[in-house]
């Protein structure tokens, strides 16, 4: 199993979620957060924004689904501008469904 952490623009979240659902991946956790990338923030006129709003999506998928899910996220989150986001992949050894106690280890 893998844990996919996708940091995307808030205005692209609905596009990403819709695309994931259409591709068969409806389960996720969504967190609103702030951050900045290598560009170090954003200057609009005289106003400097040190931290920008972002949304973090967390998805647990089987190892063989990672490439498809990453492709869906990349294509649906892309604007072509700085700040489009980042995707991180981490190993996920096991997970449990609290209601049933069932363990998943795919």
Beta strands, then each sheet from edge to edge (+ up, - down):
strand 1: 2-8
strand 2: 29-35
strand 3: 42-44
strand 4: 47-49
strand 5: 52-61
strand 6: 85-91
strand 7: 95-96
strand 8: 103-104
sheet 1: 2+ 5- 1+ 6-
sheet 2: 3+ 4-
sheet 3: 7+ 8-
end
